[in-house]
């Protein structure tokens, strides 16, 4: 399976800020992926909550699109 990881920061409706990677598949931009892909959830990998790394046992989070307040693509190196 082909992957296209994109690093993003997501702020949820409850105020939590999550930074991690999303496989945006064949899309070029995260905004295209989240706005046009038919899935109702996204899977966020290598998650950092706020500025604190997540627990080693938490490899990913499944986030319903309805719970996303806004998102920002991370700066590319």
Backbone bond lengths (Angstrom), bond angles and torsions (degrees), N, CA, C in turn:
res aa  C-N    CA-C-N  psi(-1)  N-CA   C-N-CA  omega(-1)  CA-C   N-CA-C  phi
1 X - - - 1.445 - - 1.519 109.67 -
2 X 1.312 115.96 131.16 1.456 121.64 -179.73 1.526 110.02 -77.17
3 X 1.312 116.45 139.83 1.464 120.35 178.13 1.521 110.05 -120.06
4 X 1.295 115.36 152.33 1.456 123.33 176.77 1.526 107.23 -142.72
5 X 1.354 117.77 75.83 1.466 119.70 -175.94 1.526 112.21 -70.45
6 X 1.318 115.16 137.50 1.467 122.71 177.58 1.516 107.74 -127.58
7 X 1.330 117.66 125.94 1.458 121.17 179.06 1.524 108.95 -82.66
8 X 1.341 116.33 129.08 1.467 121.99 -177.70 1.523 110.30 -139.00
9 X 1.317 115.04 157.63 1.455 122.73 170.02 1.518 106.44 -112.42
10 X 1.334 115.83 127.80 1.455 122.13 -178.28 1.523 108.62 -119.90
11 X 1.324 116.36 130.95 1.460 121.46 174.26 1.522 106.84 -107.90
12 X 1.328 115.21 125.15 1.459 121.16 -177.78 1.523 111.09 -87.27
13 X 1.325 115.81 164.52 1.469 121.18 178.61 1.525 112.88 -57.67
14 X 1.339 117.43 -28.26 1.460 120.90 -178.96 1.533 112.55 -86.04
15 X 1.356 117.97 2.19 1.453 121.84 176.48 1.520 115.29 98.08
16 X 1.321 118.69 -13.28 1.460 120.37 178.80 1.516 110.61 -65.18
17 X 1.322 116.19 141.03 1.458 122.31 176.30 1.517 108.50 -111.54
18 X 1.318 117.22 124.96 1.451 123.52 -179.48 1.524 109.16 -121.48
19 X 1.325 116.21 133.41 1.461 120.92 174.85 1.514 107.50 -120.86
20 X 1.325 115.86 133.14 1.452 120.06 -179.82 1.519 110.67 -173.91
21 X 1.326 115.37 -164.61 1.452 121.41 -177.53 1.519 110.55 -114.49
22 X 1.328 115.77 141.41 1.459 123.02 176.33 1.523 106.86 -123.64
23 X 1.342 116.61 134.20 1.452 120.53 173.95 1.521 107.22 -79.95
24 X 1.341 116.77 108.13 1.462 119.95 -176.55 1.534 111.84 -91.59
25 X 1.317 116.79 14.64 1.462 123.46 173.94 1.523 111.57 55.49
26 X 1.313 118.06 -124.64 1.466 121.31 -175.58 1.528 113.12 -90.72
27 X 1.317 117.73 5.35 1.467 121.12 179.62 1.521 109.97 -80.86
28 X 1.330 116.23 151.29 1.462 121.20 178.64 1.523 112.40 -86.47
29 X 1.340 116.43 -30.99 1.463 120.60 -176.79 1.521 110.31 -128.75
30 X 1.331 115.86 149.84 1.459 121.11 178.48 1.530 110.53 -62.49
31 X 1.320 118.09 -38.36 1.464 120.33 -179.04 1.529 111.09 -61.63
32 X 1.319 117.87 -39.75 1.474 120.61 176.73 1.520 110.24 -63.70
33 X 1.330 116.36 -42.62 1.462 121.42 -179.74 1.521 111.27 -61.28
34 X 1.320 117.51 -50.90 1.467 120.23 -173.29 1.529 111.85 -73.18
35 X 1.323 117.61 -29.88 1.461 120.16 -177.34 1.522 113.91 -86.97
36 X 1.336 119.03 -25.90 1.463 119.85 -175.08 1.525 114.73 -115.24
37 X 1.328 118.58 -21.09 1.464 119.92 179.02 1.526 108.95 -70.74
38 X 1.312 116.83 140.46 1.471 121.44 -172.06 1.527 114.85 -78.94
39 X 1.326 119.01 -8.27 1.457 120.01 -179.27 1.527 110.35 -65.00
40 X 1.330 116.46 150.44 1.467 121.38 -179.14 1.528 112.29 -97.06
41 X 1.348 116.94 -8.71 1.464 122.79 -179.78 1.522 108.54 -131.37
42 X 1.331 115.70 155.50 1.455 119.78 169.65 1.521 107.94 -120.07
43 X 1.319 115.95 152.99 1.457 121.70 178.44 1.529 107.37 -109.17
44 X 1.324 116.34 118.53 1.458 123.49 -178.30 1.520 108.84 -103.86
45 X 1.347 116.91 120.99 1.461 123.26 -177.85 1.526 111.12 -101.47
46 X 1.344 116.10 159.27 1.467 122.56 175.82 1.527 111.08 49.75
47 X 1.303 115.48 56.18 1.467 122.97 -168.92 1.524 112.23 -81.16
48 X 1.321 114.73 137.84 1.459 123.28 169.60 1.522 105.97 -119.52
49 X 1.345 116.47 125.51 1.461 121.81 178.24 1.513 107.46 -94.73
50 X 1.324 116.71 119.79 1.464 120.08 -175.31 1.504 108.08 60.69
51 X 1.326 117.47 -117.08 1.459 122.04 176.72 1.519 112.13 -115.74
52 X 1.347 117.05 10.44 1.455 122.00 -176.55 1.526 110.25 -108.09
53 X 1.337 118.76 123.74 1.471 119.50 178.33 1.527 111.07 -58.82
54 X 1.329 115.83 145.64 1.460 120.24 179.92 1.520 110.45 -71.00
55 X 1.309 116.01 166.76 1.453 122.05 178.73 1.527 109.29 -60.68
56 X 1.330 118.45 146.25 1.462 120.31 179.88 1.527 113.48 -59.32
57 X 1.340 117.94 -24.71 1.458 120.11 -179.68 1.530 111.76 -80.10
58 X 1.331 118.94 -11.52 1.462 122.47 179.94 1.523 109.17 -98.09
59 X 1.333 116.36 92.58 1.453 120.25 -179.25 1.520 112.40 -80.77
60 X 1.333 116.80 -25.93 1.454 119.58 -178.87 1.521 110.44 -158.46
61 X 1.334 114.88 163.16 1.459 122.72 173.39 1.521 108.03 -124.74
62 X 1.321 116.13 142.62 1.459 122.10 172.54 1.525 105.85 -101.40
63 X 1.337 116.71 122.73 1.451 121.59 -174.59 1.530 109.50 -120.76
64 X 1.329 117.87 122.13 1.463 119.67 174.07 1.535 109.71 -65.34
65 X 1.324 116.80 135.92 1.464 120.32 179.63 1.525 111.72 -57.57
66 X 1.336 117.60 -31.83 1.473 121.45 -179.85 1.525 112.52 -64.81
67 X 1.333 117.97 -20.14 1.468 121.61 -178.68 1.524 113.22 -89.80
68 X 1.326 117.85 0.13 1.467 121.26 -177.68 1.522 109.56 -90.83
69 X 1.335 115.44 120.21 1.461 121.03 176.70 1.530 109.57 -78.82
70 X 1.345 115.94 -52.12 1.456 121.01 173.91 1.520 109.42 -159.09
71 X 1.324 115.96 169.28 1.463 122.00 -178.70 1.517 109.44 -143.11
72 X 1.332 115.11 155.27 1.457 122.13 177.82 1.521 108.26 -137.76
73 X 1.324 118.34 125.38 1.458 119.20 173.18 1.524 109.35 -64.18
74 X 1.314 116.80 140.30 1.467 120.90 179.45 1.534 108.54 -73.23
75 X 1.316 116.51 151.54 1.461 120.97 178.36 1.523 109.20 -63.72
76 X 1.316 115.65 139.93 1.463 120.04 176.53 1.508 108.67 -83.32
77 X 1.348 114.52 142.92 1.471 119.79 -178.46 1.506 111.02 -73.13
